[in-house]
Amino acid sequence: MATPTIPRDADQLADALGDTATLKDIVKTPETLRDFIVDYAKQQAAKDPTIEAQIREETQKQFAEILKNEQIDGINRLNLSPESTPAARSKHYNAKAPGAGLDKRFPDWSSYMSAVWAGAKGSEALSAQSDIAKIQNAFGSSIPADGGFLIPEYLRSELLRVALEDSVVRSRARVVPMETLTVPYPMLDSTSNASSVYGGVTAFWTEEGADFEESSPTFGRIMLMAKKLTLYSEIPNELFSDSVISLEQFMSDSYPEALRWFEDVAFIDGNGAGQPKGFLNADAAVSVPKESGQAAATLQWENIVKAYARMLPSSIGRAVWVAHIDTFPALATMALNVGTGGSAVWMGTASHDGAGAPPMTILGRPVVFTEKVSTLGTVGDINFVDFGYYLVGDRQAMQMDTSIHYKFGKDKTAVRLIERVDGQPWIKSPITPRKGSNTLSPFVKVATRA
């Protein structure tokens, strides 16, 4: 970043503020703007001490007018809060997403919902809808016309940011941006490490001058096809016409929770037909058999140890346990039998008095409790998973539509939000280790105990 030259007089100041390139350097950060004003004021004050206040006032006035008229592309307002984070810096924000062109027009849910509400009337609402249509039509070849309005990228990224806080899968998976509705993603077609790795890469010890052996890795691909996830709700018309602020809170809180809920359900046990394929249904998943004589709806320490042993060794440092909350009593009371005695395994002595919080790790790896996997005693009630081997394809475009006619008799507006997303395991089968008979996988589950 170039350091702006401090003007010597009023004419040079006007030139500096009128030059877009120079002005961008001046307002790059609150600190650069402050330093520019102070340095210019000091320079002028040396000539005339009474002029400092006038300079500051005039500089701020001209700067405010420039921002008001949007003469600087991409700057809507000056934010001096050190806690704030611009949308463009959010890791969930994609400046190339279709909705990014709407960010300046709709900086919050209030302005967006007021514009797209089916009951909205007036030239302002029609103008806003026209702006959305122009950008949406520009991406018509890749966004099917299901009706509704494209959601600004800033609002879409905020929905995902909140949803990620408690999501089981997306926050840990490998997310693939999708520029089209179908995206092929490469994978190594690997099934065995017995004589080669990564689908056919081999190595040889070669004598000097001897011929090299040939090897040819086998590459495959996974087709990520954006599936349509539709959220539906009915909202009293009063919220649109009288209390848009309350509606904004609803959109900021309830919709992210709904998104992460239904995404997780599909990413966990979706069947792949018109929806993502969950990791529990992955062809590469392995199941650990129950112990001989093990009672139904129980969980033993041996189940846990054997599940850990079926994880790919390279994945152990990333893998997490995903367990149904029903498994907690079994985990808390699980014991390791030694001869005629035994002791508690998961709950240490520090927690025996009931005062301490239970440990949130098993064998050093985090535990995620949820109600979205199978209940106690059925396959998938506790799983050991490396989500680095799970792909989430994100179309990075959401649409919203409203109808005041569907629930006209109840004075409600039907709201529909559409997201396009896919989820697929990134490995097609368990891996046969170089030595040993038990196959390994990034998706390990305990079989049904019945």
Buried (B, 14 or more C-beta within 10 A) or exposed (E): EEEBEBBEEEEEBEEBBEEEEBBBBBBBEEEBBEBBBEEBBEBBBEEEEEBBEEBBEBBEEBBEEBBEEEEBEEBEEEEEEEEEEEBBEBEBBBEEBBBBBBBBBBBBBBBBBBBBBBEBEEEEBEEBBEBBEEBBEEBEEBBEEEEBBBBBBBBBBBBBBBBBEBBBBBBBBEBBEBEEBEBEBEBBBBBBBEEBBEBBEEEEEEEEEEEEEEEEBEEBEBEBBBBBBEBEBEBBBEBBEEEBEBBBEBBBEEBBEBBBBBBBBBBBBBEBEEBBBBBBBBEBBBBBEBBEEBEEBBBBBBBBBBBBBBBBEEBBEBBBBBBBEBBBEBBEEBBBEEEEEEEBBBBEEEBEEEEEEEEEEBEEBEBBBBEBBBEBBBBBBBBBBBBBBBBBBBBBBBBBBBBBEBBEEEEBBBBBBBBBBBBBBBBBBBBBBEEEEEBBBBBBBBBBBE
